[in-house]
């Protein structure tokens, strides 16, 4: 009981001092659930999703070439390609802090208890970013882009080589699948199948990689498909281009593809990610400085 009282007093003290719950968790080494996909989508259902472009709003602005996005526990994580900086933005206050500078540049992210596991596209590395430090997990990629947790490690999409690599916790890297066309964002469904966005115009597709490593094309005619988001029912949202502008489409488990949001933003759309209330996304054209969101 005395020990619990000490812990309680400690938490109150650090809370009053301005520490957030991530910092408290790190101080006490409290284990927390890993964000297996870079979103809070495991709790939502996009089956009846209906979005109105008139409801798009600016959530935060003033970034230089915003690109990679992640979400965990009330914070948006944003990679600013132009600044080579990773930001963390509070959803409620919209206050932002720099997590680290001189990273070139994070794209998809897995975030847990202050740690960010992310590919660095131009540095050809998979890294762990924690408390202002970068630790290399693996190297030797050629444009690493998307990431998902897989078995005891990760799968990383390698854009320029058209491959998916498996990376172990100890950094060992092996080829998982080859022959793709600019693989970008990835997600995993409830059965363990991997879905990959093929960005390049030669493919314009979403492919499914089964547990037996069989590659199946399940959606086509998707220009510049960049990012994927999967919900609790295995519906997949796809950030892509349509008619020269950024768009979001939905792919159902039975293979039906439908447009759910057409924007007037320059293409391509990176995102969406979600906090369970809004969808957040950016225009990765290089000519925008904002994070956008739309309520669903």
MARKOLPA-25326 format. One record per atom (N, C-alpha, C, O): x, y, z. Coordinates in pm, whole numbers, plus 50000, padded with zeros to 5 digits. Layout:
X; Y; Z
...
END
This chain:
50083; 49880; 50000
50000; 50000; 50000
50087; 50126; 50000
50059; 50223; 49930
50196; 50121; 50082
50287; 50234; 50087
50349; 50259; 49949
50364; 50374; 49907
50384; 50150; 49879
50443; 50162; 49746
50345; 50229; 49650
50384; 50316; 49572
50218; 50188; 49655
50118; 50246; 49567
50098; 50393; 49597
50076; 50473; 49506
50105; 50430; 49725
50089; 50570; 49763
50204; 50654; 49706
50184; 50767; 49661
50324; 50597; 49710
50440; 50667; 49655
50424; 50688; 49505
50452; 50796; 49452
50378; 50582; 49436
50356; 50592; 49292
50252; 50698; 49260
50268; 50777; 49167
50143; 50700; 49339
50036; 50798; 49317
50089; 50939; 49333
50062; 51026; 49250
50166; 50963; 49441
50223; 51095; 49465
50316; 51134; 49351
50318; 51249; 49307
50395; 51036; 49302
50487; 51062; 49192
50413; 51104; 49066
50452; 51199; 48999
50305; 51032; 49033
50229; 51064; 48912
50166; 51202; 48923
50170; 51279; 48827
50110; 51235; 49040
50051; 51368; 49060
50157; 51475; 49042
50133; 51578; 48979
50275; 51451; 49100
50382; 51550; 49093
50427; 51576; 48950
50440; 51691; 48910
50451; 51470; 48874
50500; 51490; 48738
50390; 51544; 48648
50418; 51616; 48551
50265; 51511; 48678
50154; 51567; 48599
50145; 51717; 48619
50131; 51792; 48523
50154; 51761; 48745
50149; 51903; 48773
50269; 51976; 48714
50261; 52096; 48686
50379; 51905; 48697
50498; 51968; 48640
50491; 51982; 48490
50578; 52043; 48428
50386; 51925; 48429
50368; 51941; 48285
50400; 51820; 48203
50387; 51825; 48081
50442; 51709; 48264
50471; 51587; 48189
50342; 51527; 48136
50241; 51528; 48206
50344; 51475; 48013
50227; 51407; 47960
50234; 51259; 47996
50331; 51213; 48055
50129; 51184; 47958
50123; 51044; 48001
50228; 50958; 47933
50267; 50855; 47987
50275; 50998; 47814
50384; 50923; 47751
50511; 50933; 47836
50581; 50834; 47857
50540; 51054; 47884
50659; 51072; 47965
50648; 50996; 48097
50744; 50935; 48144
50526; 50999; 48158
50505; 50925; 48282
50525; 50777; 48259
50589; 50709; 48340
50470; 50726; 48149
50483; 50583; 48119
50629; 50544; 48102
50671; 50437; 48147
50707; 50632; 48036
50848; 50600; 48018
50923; 50600; 48151
51009; 50515; 48174
50889; 50698; 48240
50955; 50705; 48369
50930; 50580; 48453
51019; 50528; 48519
50805; 50534; 48449
50767; 50417; 48529
50785; 50286; 48456
50767; 50179; 48513
50823; 50296; 48324
50840; 50176; 48241
50713; 50092; 48239
50717; 49970; 48253
50600; 50161; 48222
50470; 50093; 48215
50450; 50041; 48073
50455; 50121; 47980
50428; 49912; 48053
50405; 49860; 47917
50271; 49909; 47864
50173; 49915; 47937
50269; 49945; 47735
50145; 49988; 47672
50128; 49916; 47540
50224; 49865; 47483
50006; 49913; 47494
49975; 49838; 47373
50044; 49898; 47252
50042; 50020; 47233
50105; 49814; 47172
50171; 49859; 47050
50067; 49900; 46947
49965; 49833; 46931
50092; 50010; 46877
50005; 50056; 46770
50040; 49978; 46644
50126; 50020; 46567
49974; 49864; 46622
50016; 49771; 46519
50000; 49826; 46379
50073; 49786; 46288
49907; 49918; 46360
49901; 49993; 46237
49914; 50139; 46277
49878; 50173; 46390
49964; 50227; 46188
49995; 50362; 46231
49872; 50450; 46245
49872; 50565; 46201
49766; 50395; 46305
49639; 50465; 46318
49563; 50404; 46435
49606; 50304; 46492
49452; 50466; 46470
49366; 50413; 46574
49245; 50347; 46509
49132; 50364; 46557
49266; 50273; 46401
49157; 50223; 46319
49100; 50091; 46367
48994; 50050; 46321
49169; 50023; 46458
49120; 49894; 46505
48988; 49907; 46579
48921; 49807; 46604
48950; 50030; 46615
48828; 50053; 46691
48714; 50107; 46607
48604; 50128; 46658
48737; 50131; 46478
48634; 50196; 46396
48588; 50105; 46283
48650; 50003; 46253
48479; 50145; 46220
48418; 50068; 46112
48382; 50165; 46000
48301; 50255; 46018
48443; 50147; 45884
48419; 50234; 45770
48316; 50178; 45673
48304; 50226; 45560
48241; 50076; 45715
48147; 50009; 45623
48049; 50107; 45562
48019; 50097; 45443
47998; 50201; 45641
47898; 50297; 45592
47955; 50438; 45585
47884; 50536; 45605
48082; 50447; 45555
48150; 50576; 45554
48094; 50668; 45446
48078; 50630; 45331
48064; 50791; 45487
48016; 50893; 45394
48083; 51025; 45432
48067; 51073; 45544
48156; 51084; 45339
48231; 51205; 45366
48189; 51317; 45272
48162; 51294; 45154
48183; 51438; 45327
48147; 51555; 45248
48269; 51645; 45234
48322; 51691; 45335
48315; 51672; 45111
48434; 51757; 45094
48417; 51897; 45153
48516; 51963; 45183
48293; 51942; 45170
48270; 52073; 45231
48307; 52076; 45379
48324; 52183; 45438
48321; 51957; 45437
48354; 51949; 45579
48505; 51937; 45605
48548; 51925; 45720
48584; 51941; 45498
48730; 51937; 45517
48775; 52066; 45584
48736; 52176; 45544
48858; 52054; 45686
48909; 52170; 45756
49059; 52158; 45777
49115; 52048; 45774
49123; 52272; 45799
49266; 52273; 45829
49283; 52245; 45978
49226; 52315; 46062
49360; 52143; 46009
49388; 52109; 46148
49512; 52183; 46199
49510; 52238; 46310
49618; 52186; 46122
49742; 52254; 46159
49814; 52294; 46032
49796; 52231; 45927
49897; 52398; 46040
49966; 52445; 45921
50102; 52503; 45956
50140; 52510; 46073
50176; 52542; 45853
50307; 52600; 45874
50421; 52501; 45863
50531; 52526; 45911
50394; 52386; 45799
50497; 52285; 45780
50557; 52300; 45640
50496; 52360; 45552
50676; 52246; 45621
50744; 52254; 45491
50742; 52115; 45428
50816; 52026; 45470
50659; 52097; 45329
50642; 51970; 45259
50603; 51857; 45356
50678; 51761; 45373
50487; 51869; 45420
50441; 51761; 45509
50422; 51632; 45431
50377; 51634; 45316
50456; 51520; 45495
50445; 51394; 45421
50398; 51280; 45511
50278; 51255; 45521
50491; 51210; 45578
50452; 51093; 45657
50364; 51129; 45775
50380; 51234; 45836
50268; 51039; 45806
50175; 51061; 45916
50166; 50938; 46006
50176; 50825; 45960
50146; 50964; 46135
50119; 50857; 46231
50028; 50910; 46340
50010; 51031; 46353
49969; 50819; 46418
49881; 50861; 46527
49898; 50768; 46646
49913; 50647; 46630
49897; 50826; 46765
49890; 50747; 46888
49847; 50837; 47004
49904; 50944; 47026
49746; 50792; 47076
49706; 50851; 47204
49692; 51003; 47201
49749; 51073; 47285
49615; 51054; 47105
49586; 51196; 47104
49690; 51284; 47037
49684; 51406; 47048
49786; 51224; 46968
49889; 51300; 46900
49902; 51256; 46755
49900; 51136; 46724
49915; 51354; 46666
49950; 51330; 46526
50101; 51343; 46512
50160; 51442; 46556
50162; 51244; 46451
50305; 51250; 46420
50319; 51285; 46273
50257; 51221; 46187
50400; 51385; 46243
50412; 51436; 46106
50558; 51449; 46066
50640; 51505; 46139
50589; 51395; 45949
50722; 51412; 45890
50718; 51531; 45795
50640; 51533; 45700
50803; 51630; 45821
50816; 51745; 45733
50938; 51725; 45644
51052; 51741; 45688
50913; 51688; 45519
51023; 51653; 45428
51116; 51772; 45404
51238; 51756; 45401
51058; 51891; 45388
51139; 52008; 45360
51229; 52048; 45474
51336; 52105; 45452
51187; 52019; 45597
51267; 52055; 45715
51350; 51938; 45768
51435; 51956; 45855
51326; 51818; 45715
51390; 51696; 45766
51364; 51682; 45917
51454; 51652; 45996
51238; 51704; 45953
51199; 51710; 46094
51077; 51623; 46118
50987; 51614; 46034
51074; 51557; 46235
50958; 51481; 46278
50891; 51558; 46391
50953; 51586; 46494
50762; 51591; 46371
50684; 51667; 46468
50584; 51576; 46540
50547; 51469; 46491
50540; 51623; 46658
50428; 51563; 46728
50330; 51675; 46759
50367; 51776; 46820
50203; 51659; 46717
50102; 51764; 46731
49989; 51714; 46820
49932; 51608; 46795
49957; 51789; 46925
49849; 51755; 47017
49714; 51782; 46951
49689; 51893; 46905
49629; 51682; 46946
49501; 51696; 46876
49411; 51800; 46945
49340; 51874; 46877
49413; 51805; 47077
49326; 51898; 47148
49377; 52042; 47143
49302; 52132; 47106
49501; 52062; 47179
49555; 52198; 47187
49614; 52246; 47054
49631; 52366; 47033
49645; 52151; 46966
49713; 52178; 46840
49856; 52229; 46860
49921; 52275; 46766
49903; 52220; 46982
50042; 52254; 47007
50134; 52150; 46947
50099; 52032; 46941
50249; 52192; 46903
50342; 52100; 46838
50479; 52104; 46904
50519; 52204; 46963
50548; 51994; 46893
50686; 51986; 46942
50769; 51910; 46840
50718; 51824; 46768
50895; 51943; 46835
50988; 51872; 46748
51038; 51748; 46821
51093; 51758; 46931
51020; 51632; 46760
51074; 51508; 46816
51221; 51495; 46780
51304; 51460; 46864
51253; 51523; 46654
51393; 51513; 46611
51410; 51587; 46479
51317; 51596; 46398
51530; 51640; 46459
51569; 51705; 46334
51665; 51614; 46257
51714; 51514; 46308
51691; 51653; 46132
51792; 51587; 46047
51762; 51440; 46022
51852; 51356; 46027
51634; 51409; 45995
51597; 51275; 45950
51534; 51290; 45811
51450; 51377; 45790
51575; 51205; 45717
51544; 51231; 45576
51492; 51106; 45504
51575; 51027; 45456
51367; 51083; 45493
51266; 51139; 45578
51172; 51027; 45619
51153; 50933; 45542
51111; 51032; 45738
51018; 50928; 45780
50893; 50927; 45693
50846; 51032; 45649
50841; 50807; 45668
50714; 50797; 45596
50613; 50728; 45686
50566; 50791; 45782
50577; 50605; 45661
50486; 50534; 45752
50558; 50509; 45885
50680; 50499; 45890
50479; 50499; 45992
50538; 50488; 46125
50463; 50388; 46210
50342; 50372; 46197
50536; 50321; 46298
50478; 50243; 46407
50523; 50311; 46535
50642; 50331; 46557
50427; 50348; 46620
50456; 50432; 46735
50411; 50361; 46862
50300; 50308; 46868
50498; 50359; 46962
50464; 50298; 47090
50547; 50360; 47201
50670; 50358; 47197
50479; 50415; 47300
50542; 50465; 47422
50662; 50554; 47391
50770; 50539; 47449
50640; 50649; 47300
50745; 50745; 47269
50842; 50700; 47163
50917; 50783; 47110
50845; 50571; 47128
50934; 50522; 47024
50863; 50528; 46888
50745; 50498; 46877
50937; 50568; 46787
50886; 50570; 46650
50975; 50479; 46566
51094; 50505; 46548
50916; 50371; 46513
50986; 50283; 46419
50944; 50327; 46280
50826; 50323; 46247
51039; 50368; 46198
51003; 50425; 46069
51114; 50406; 45966
51232; 50409; 46000
51077; 50386; 45839
51177; 50389; 45732
51217; 50534; 45703
51132; 50623; 45707
51344; 50557; 45675
51392; 50686; 45627
51418; 50673; 45478
51516; 50611; 45436
51331; 50733; 45398
51328; 50709; 45254
51460; 50742; 45186
51512; 50662; 45109
51513; 50861; 45214
51635; 50904; 45145
51762; 50853; 45211
51869; 50857; 45149
51753; 50805; 45334
51871; 50752; 45401
51879; 50599; 45390
51977; 50538; 45434
51775; 50539; 45331
51773; 50395; 45305
51794; 50311; 45432
51866; 50211; 45433
51729; 50356; 45539
51740; 50289; 45667
51602; 50263; 45728
51505; 50331; 45697
51596; 50163; 45815
51487; 50147; 45910
51544; 50184; 46046
51646; 50129; 46087
51477; 50277; 46117
51535; 50328; 46241
51433; 50329; 46354
51312; 50321; 46333
51486; 50338; 46475
51409; 50359; 46596
51444; 50499; 46647
51560; 50528; 46676
51342; 50586; 46656
51361; 50722; 46706
51302; 50728; 46847
51184; 50701; 46866
51384; 50763; 46944
51339; 50763; 47083
51415; 50868; 47162
51538; 50866; 47169
51340; 50961; 47223
51397; 51064; 47309
51511; 51139; 47241
51618; 51160; 47298
51485; 51179; 47116
51581; 51262; 47045
51699; 51190; 46986
51793; 51254; 46937
51698; 51059; 46990
51809; 50983; 46934
51759; 50888; 46825
51645; 50840; 46830
51844; 50862; 46727
51811; 50771; 46616
51902; 50649; 46624
52025; 50661; 46625
51840; 50533; 46630
51917; 50408; 46629
51882; 50330; 46503
51765; 50302; 46478
51982; 50294; 46426
51959; 50217; 46305
51923; 50073; 46339
51990; 50008; 46419
51815; 50025; 46277
51776; 49885; 46290
51829; 49805; 46173
51886; 49697; 46190
51811; 49859; 46052
51857; 49790; 45930
51887; 49894; 45824
51835; 50006; 45829
51970; 49858; 45727
52007; 49949; 45619
52014; 49871; 45487
51982; 49752; 45482
52058; 49940; 45382
52073; 49873; 45253
51946; 49867; 45172
51936; 49787; 45079
51847; 49951; 45205
51724; 49958; 45126
51746; 50051; 45006
51854; 50109; 44989
51643; 50064; 44924
51647; 50157; 44811
51513; 50230; 44806
51427; 50200; 44723
51498; 50326; 44896
51372; 50400; 44906
51270; 50331; 44994
51158; 50308; 44948
51303; 50296; 45121
51205; 50232; 45209
51090; 50326; 45240
51111; 50446; 45259
50969; 50272; 45245
50851; 50357; 45248
50751; 50313; 45354
50740; 50376; 45459
50677; 50206; 45327
50575; 50159; 45420
50630; 50060; 45521
50735; 50000; 45499
50557; 50044; 45633
50598; 49948; 45735
50476; 49893; 45806
50381; 49967; 45833
50478; 49763; 45836
50378; 49700; 45922
50450; 49601; 46013
50556; 49549; 45977
50393; 49577; 46131
50447; 49474; 46217
50417; 49337; 46157
50309; 49315; 46102
50513; 49246; 46169
50498; 49114; 46109
50578; 49014; 46190
50700; 49027; 46207
50507; 48913; 46242
50569; 48811; 46326
50646; 48883; 46438
50587; 48960; 46513
50776; 48858; 46451
50851; 48923; 46558
50931; 49044; 46509
51022; 49090; 46577
50896; 49094; 46393
50966; 49208; 46339
50875; 49294; 46255
50765; 49329; 46296
50923; 49328; 46135
50847; 49419; 46049
50861; 49376; 45903
50956; 49309; 45864
50763; 49418; 45822
50777; 49419; 45677
50793; 49563; 45633
50722; 49651; 45681
50887; 49587; 45542
50916; 49721; 45492
50905; 49720; 45340
50969; 49639; 45273
50824; 49811; 45286
50815; 49821; 45140
50931; 49906; 45089
50962; 50011; 45145
50995; 49859; 44983
51113; 49924; 44926
51076; 49976; 44788
51070; 49900; 44691
51051; 50105; 44781
50990; 50168; 44664
51068; 50146; 44535
51013; 50098; 44436
51195; 50179; 44535
51272; 50177; 44411
51305; 50036; 44362
51316; 50013; 44242
51321; 49942; 44454
51353; 49804; 44414
51228; 49723; 44383
51237; 49614; 44328
51109; 49775; 44420
50985; 49701; 44396
50971; 49579; 44484
50910; 49480; 44445
51027; 49586; 44604
51032; 49468; 44691
50971; 49495; 44828
50953; 49610; 44869
50940; 49388; 44898
50904; 49392; 45039
51010; 49312; 45114
51039; 49198; 45079
51067; 49373; 45218
51167; 49305; 45298
51112; 49274; 45437
51035; 49351; 45494
51155; 49160; 45490
51126; 49124; 45628
51247; 49162; 45712
51361; 49128; 45678
51222; 49232; 45822
51331; 49275; 45910
51304; 49221; 46050
51196; 49240; 46106
51403; 49153; 46105
51391; 49098; 46240
51428; 49205; 46343
51486; 49308; 46310
51394; 49178; 46470
51426; 49271; 46577
51576; 49298; 46585
51618; 49408; 46625
51657; 49200; 46549
51803; 49218; 46557
51861; 49284; 46433
51983; 49298; 46421
51774; 49324; 46339
51818; 49394; 46219
51843; 49306; 46099
51869; 49357; 45990
51834; 49174; 46115
51852; 49085; 46000
51744; 49113; 45897
51626; 49123; 45931
51784; 49125; 45770
51692; 49163; 45663
51692; 49056; 45555
51797; 49007; 45515
51572; 49019; 45508
51561; 48919; 45402
51448; 48958; 45307
51352; 49022; 45348
51461; 48918; 45182
51359; 48948; 45082
51233; 48866; 45111
51240; 48745; 45131
51119; 48934; 45112
50991; 48866; 45135
50914; 48849; 45004
50867; 48739; 44974
50900; 48957; 44928
50832; 48953; 44798
50901; 49052; 44705
50943; 49159; 44749
50913; 49017; 44578
50971; 49107; 44478
50873; 49125; 44362
50770; 49058; 44356
50907; 49215; 44269
50830; 49230; 44147
50713; 49326; 44156
50625; 49322; 44070
50710; 49411; 44258
50603; 49510; 44270
50643; 49637; 44196
50753; 49646; 44142
50553; 49736; 44194
50574; 49856; 44115
50562; 49980; 44203
50455; 50041; 44213
50673; 50017; 44265
50670; 50132; 44355
50587; 50107; 44479
50498; 50187; 44509
50612; 49998; 44553
50530; 49969; 44671
50545; 50080; 44776
50655; 50125; 44806
50431; 50122; 44830
50429; 50232; 44926
50363; 50184; 45055
50416; 50096; 45124
50245; 50241; 45090
50179; 50207; 45215
50133; 50062; 45220
50101; 50002; 45118
50130; 50008; 45343
50087; 49870; 45365
49996; 49862; 45487
50005; 49945; 45577
49907; 49760; 45487
49826; 49726; 45604
49813; 49574; 45611
49843; 49504; 45515
49767; 49525; 45726
49747; 49382; 45748
49603; 49358; 45788
49550; 49430; 45873
49536; 49257; 45728
49398; 49230; 45766
49392; 49129; 45880
49495; 49085; 45931
49270; 49094; 45920
49249; 49007; 46036
49303; 48866; 46014
49329; 48794; 46111
49321; 48826; 45888
49372; 48693; 45857
49523; 48691; 45835
49581; 48587; 45809
49585; 48808; 45846
49729; 48815; 45828
49774; 48841; 45686
49894; 48837; 45658
49680; 48869; 45594
49717; 48905; 45458
49771; 49048; 45456
49725; 49133; 45532
49868; 49073; 45370
49930; 49204; 45357
49874; 49273; 45232
49864; 49211; 45126
49837; 49401; 45246
49790; 49480; 45132
49890; 49591; 45106
49936; 49657; 45199
49924; 49611; 44979
50029; 49706; 44942
49977; 49798; 44832
49915; 49754; 44736
50004; 49928; 44849
49972; 50025; 44745
50087; 50032; 44646
50200; 50063; 44684
50059; 50002; 44519
50158; 50017; 44411
50144; 50157; 44353
50046; 50187; 44285
50241; 50242; 44381
50229; 50385; 44348
50251; 50415; 44201
50183; 50502; 44145
50343; 50347; 44137
50385; 50385; 44003
50273; 50367; 43901
50187; 50280; 43915
50278; 50452; 43796
50172; 50452; 43695
50167; 50322; 43615
50066; 50292; 43552
50276; 50246; 43616
50277; 50119; 43544
50186; 50015; 43610
50151; 49915; 43548
50150; 50040; 43735
50066; 49942; 43806
49930; 50002; 43844
49826; 49946; 43810
49932; 50116; 43914
49810; 50183; 43960
49716; 50086; 44032
49597; 50078; 44001
49771; 50013; 44127
49693; 49904; 44185
49716; 49887; 44333
49810; 49942; 44391
49627; 49807; 44395
49645; 49755; 44529
49661; 49604; 44516
49580; 49538; 44451
49766; 49550; 44578
49786; 49406; 44572
49772; 49346; 44712
49796; 49411; 44813
49734; 49221; 44712
49721; 49143; 44835
49829; 49035; 44834
49844; 48962; 44736
49904; 49025; 44943
50005; 48920; 44958
49953; 48823; 45063
49938; 48859; 45180
49925; 48701; 45022
49868; 48602; 45112
49974; 48546; 45205
50093; 48575; 45192
49930; 48465; 45299
50022; 48401; 45392
50121; 48308; 45322
50227; 48276; 45375
50083; 48265; 45201
50172; 48179; 45120
50259; 48261; 45024
50324; 48206; 44936
50260; 48394; 45043
50337; 48489; 44962
50288; 48496; 44817
50362; 48536; 44728
50165; 48458; 44795
50105; 48473; 44663
50057; 48617; 44647
49990; 48671; 44736
50092; 48680; 44535
50057; 48820; 44510
49936; 48826; 44418
49938; 48773; 44307
49829; 48892; 44464
49706; 48904; 44387
49669; 49052; 44372
49669; 49126; 44470
49638; 49094; 44250
49590; 49231; 44228
49441; 49236; 44261
49362; 49161; 44204
49403; 49324; 44353
49263; 49329; 44396
49193; 49461; 44362
49071; 49471; 44375
49269; 49561; 44317
49207; 49687; 44274
49301; 49754; 44175
49423; 49749; 44192
49245; 49816; 44072
49325; 49882; 43968
49274; 50022; 43941
49175; 50066; 44000
49343; 50092; 43850
49306; 50227; 43808
49308; 50327; 43924
49226; 50418; 43932
49403; 50307; 44013
49422; 50399; 44125
49554; 50474; 44105
49661; 50422; 44134
49544; 50596; 44053
49664; 50674; 44027
49732; 50712; 44158
49667; 50759; 44252
49862; 50693; 44163
49946; 50738; 44274
49889; 50697; 44411
49878; 50780; 44501
49855; 50571; 44424
49806; 50523; 44555
49923; 50522; 44652
50023; 50453; 44630
49910; 50599; 44757
50023; 50627; 44846
50010; 50560; 44981
50105; 50496; 45028
49894; 50574; 45046
49879; 50529; 45184
49753; 50447; 45201
49655; 50467; 45130
49757; 50355; 45297
49643; 50268; 45325
49607; 50273; 45473
49693; 50292; 45560
49478; 50257; 45500
49426; 50252; 45637
49320; 50143; 45643
49228; 50143; 45562
49332; 50051; 45738
49238; 49940; 45747
49161; 49949; 45879
49218; 49985; 45982
49032; 49915; 45875
48948; 49926; 45994
48925; 49790; 46058
48988; 49691; 46021
48834; 49787; 46154
48807; 49664; 46230
48734; 49558; 46148
48727; 49443; 46190
48680; 49596; 46031
48606; 49504; 45945
48682; 49473; 45816
48626; 49413; 45724
48807; 49511; 45809
48893; 49490; 45692
48855; 49574; 45571
48891; 49541; 45459
48781; 49684; 45594
48766; 49784; 45488
48896; 49866; 45482
48953; 49900; 45585
48940; 49896; 45361
49066; 49967; 45343
49039; 50102; 45278
48972; 50110; 45175
49090; 50209; 45339
49087; 50342; 45278
49220; 50367; 45209
49326; 50332; 45260
49212; 50428; 45091
49330; 50446; 45005
49345; 50594; 44972
49253; 50655; 44917
49459; 50652; 45006
49490; 50787; 44962
49553; 50782; 44824
49653; 50712; 44804
49497; 50856; 44728
49546; 50846; 44590
49511; 50971; 44512
49467; 51071; 44569
49530; 50964; 44380
49494; 51074; 44290
49375; 51035; 44204
49364; 50920; 44160
49287; 51130; 44181
49178; 51110; 44085
49156; 51241; 44011
49133; 51346; 44071
49165; 51233; 43879
49146; 51349; 43792
49238; 51464; 43833
49198; 51581; 43832
49361; 51429; 43868
49461; 51530; 43897
49456; 51589; 44037
49536; 51676; 44070
49363; 51543; 44120
49349; 51595; 44255
49352; 51480; 44356
49329; 51364; 44321
49380; 51515; 44482
49386; 51414; 44587
49249; 51356; 44619
49150; 51428; 44619
49244; 51226; 44644
49118; 51159; 44671
49140; 51046; 44770
49253; 51001; 44792
49029; 51000; 44830
49031; 50883; 44917
48922; 50788; 44869
48807; 50828; 44853
48960; 50663; 44847
48864; 50560; 44807
48859; 50451; 44912
48948; 50439; 44996
48753; 50371; 44906
48736; 50259; 45000
48730; 50128; 44922
48661; 50117; 44821
48803; 50030; 44973
48802; 49895; 44917
48745; 49802; 45022
48801; 49790; 45131
48634; 49736; 44992
48569; 49647; 45087
48632; 49508; 45083
48703; 49476; 44988
48609; 49425; 45185
48666; 49290; 45186
48626; 49205; 45066
48699; 49114; 45027
48510; 49234; 45006
48467; 49157; 44888
48513; 49221; 44757
48467; 49182; 44650
48603; 49321; 44765
48666; 49374; 44645
48596; 49490; 44578
48634; 49527; 44467
48495; 49550; 44641
48425; 49663; 44582
48501; 49792; 44612
48532; 49823; 44727
48530; 49867; 44506
48605; 49992; 44518
48511; 50110; 44494
48438; 50112; 44395
48513; 50209; 44584
48428; 50326; 44568
48499; 50450; 44618
48579; 50444; 44712
48471; 50562; 44554
48527; 50691; 44594
48449; 50743; 44715
48326; 50749; 44712
48520; 50782; 44821
48451; 50835; 44939
48482; 50982; 44963
48408; 51050; 45034
48590; 51033; 44903
48620; 51176; 44920
48704; 51225; 44803
48813; 51173; 44776
48652; 51325; 44733
48727; 51392; 44628
48763; 51531; 44678
48675; 51609; 44715
48892; 51564; 44680
48934; 51695; 44728
48983; 51779; 44609
48992; 51730; 44497
49013; 51904; 44638
49074; 51992; 44539
49222; 52014; 44570
49284; 52108; 44520
49277; 51927; 44654
49417; 51938; 44691
49506; 51881; 44582
49467; 51791; 44508
49626; 51937; 44575
49723; 51882; 44481
49758; 51740; 44524
49766; 51710; 44643
49777; 51656; 44426
49803; 51516; 44452
49951; 51493; 44482
50033; 51577; 44443
49990; 51384; 44546
49903; 51280; 44600
49861; 51308; 44744
49920; 51392; 44812
49759; 51238; 44788
49716; 51242; 44927
49797; 51140; 45007
49807; 51024; 44968
49855; 51184; 45119
49915; 51093; 45214
49822; 51083; 45334
49782; 51185; 45390
49787; 50964; 45371
49683; 50937; 45468
49571; 50867; 45394
49587; 50830; 45278
49458; 50848; 45461
49427; 50905; 45591
49479; 50821; 45707
49507; 50702; 45694
49491; 50888; 45823
49502; 50821; 45951
49382; 50867; 46033
49313; 50961; 45993
49357; 50805; 46145
49239; 50843; 46221
49262; 50836; 46370
49342; 50756; 46420
49190; 50923; 46442
49186; 50918; 46588
49054; 50859; 46636
49023; 50862; 46756
48976; 50804; 46543
48846; 50748; 46575
48731; 50845; 46557
48615; 50806; 46566
48763; 50971; 46531
48661; 51075; 46511
48681; 51144; 46376
48585; 51165; 46302
48805; 51177; 46345
48839; 51244; 46220
48932; 51156; 46137
49001; 51068; 46189
48933; 51182; 46006
49037; 51133; 45917
49133; 51250; 45893
49090; 51361; 45861
49262; 51224; 45907
49365; 51326; 45887
49446; 51289; 45764
49472; 51171; 45739
49486; 51389; 45686
49564; 51364; 45565
49639; 51490; 45524
49608; 51599; 45572
49736; 51473; 45436
49812; 51586; 45384
49824; 51572; 45233
49805; 51463; 45178
49854; 51682; 45167
49892; 51680; 45026
50044; 51676; 45018
50112; 51764; 45070
50095; 51572; 44954
50241; 51555; 44945
50297; 51612; 44816
50400; 51566; 44767
50230; 51711; 44761
50274; 51769; 44634
50402; 51850; 44650
50473; 51874; 44553
50431; 51892; 44773
50544; 51980; 44797
50507; 52126; 44795
50590; 52212; 44825
50381; 52157; 44761
50335; 52296; 44753
50234; 52329; 44862
50166; 52432; 44856
50223; 52243; 44962
50125; 52264; 45067
50198; 52264; 45201
50310; 52215; 45212
50132; 52318; 45303
50196; 52329; 45435
50103; 52286; 45548
50131; 52314; 45664
49994; 52217; 45514
49888; 52194; 45612
49860; 52046; 45637
49886; 51960; 45553
49805; 52019; 45756
49740; 51892; 45786
49591; 51919; 45779
49540; 52011; 45843
49519; 51838; 45701
49374; 51853; 45687
49304; 51740; 45764
49363; 51636; 45793
49175; 51764; 45794
49096; 51657; 45854
48950; 51673; 45814
48905; 51781; 45777
48878; 51561; 45822
48736; 51561; 45794
48670; 51464; 45893
48720; 51354; 45915
48558; 51507; 45950
48489; 51425; 46049
48408; 51317; 45978
48353; 51341; 45870
48400; 51198; 46040
48321; 51091; 45979
48223; 51033; 46080
48148; 50941; 46048
END
